[in-house]
Amino acid sequence: MTMSMREIPAGRFKAQCLQLMDEVQATREPIVVTKRGKAVAKVVPAEPEKKDDLLGSWAGKIKIIGDIVSPVFDEDEWDCLK
């Protein structure tokens, strides 16, 4: 069973635009804007922004120079390991 989408005339949409956008955001239900009875636009809720995953988020933004795996200092230089 499908529900029909809410329709609203363009003049009313213009007068109540901000309120209607708040309703779409709150209810997550789209509104079809009509002009002379014909659909001309649809206001739909925005998808939440995707946050970059930590893994791969720096791809193409940094350049690795040198060895990033080996210790910075030689183990012989660490007093605590003696």
N, C-alpha and C positions, 0 to 999 in steps of 0.2 A: 504494500500500500504506500503510495507516494503522496506527499503533501504538495499542494500547489504553492508556488513562491508568492510572497507578498508583493503586490504591485502598487505603485504610487505615481500619480501624475507629476510631470516635471515641475509644474508651478508650485505644488505643495512641497516637493522635494527641495526646491530652491528656498522656500520660506523656512523649512525645518531641517536644513541640511546637517548642521552640527548635531542636533538631537538624534536624527536618524542614523548618523554614523556611529554615535555612542550606542544606540540600540543594536546595530549590527555587530559591533564589537562585543557587547555584553551577551547577546543571545546566540551569536555565531550563525545567524540565519540571514541569508542574502535578501536584498530588496531589488526588485526590477523597477526601473524608472521608465514611465511610458510618456509618449507624446502623441496626442490624438488617438489614444488607444493602442498604439504599437510600441513594443519594447524598443528602447533606444540605448539603455545602459543597465548595468547590473552592479550593485554595490555589494561586495563580498568581504568577509572578514580577512584581514591580512594574516598570512602565515607567520608564526613566531620566527624570529631570526635564528638561524643556526649559528651556534658558537663553534669556532674552529676547534677541532680536536687537537690535543697537545701533540700527538704523533703526526708529524707531517705538516704542522702549522707554519713551520719556518721554511718549507720547501720553496726554493726560488728567491728567498729573501736574504739568505746569508751564504757565505762561501767558507768552507772549511779549508784551512791551510795548515798542513803538518799533521802529525800523529795525534789523534784525540783519544787513543786507547791506552797507550803506555803511560806510566807514572811520569809526572813532571820532573821529579828528582830521582836520582839513582838510590836504590834501597840502602846502599852503603852509607849514604849521607844522613840517614834517619837515625838519630841517637836512640830513639825509643825501641828500635828493632834490634839493637845490639844486646 
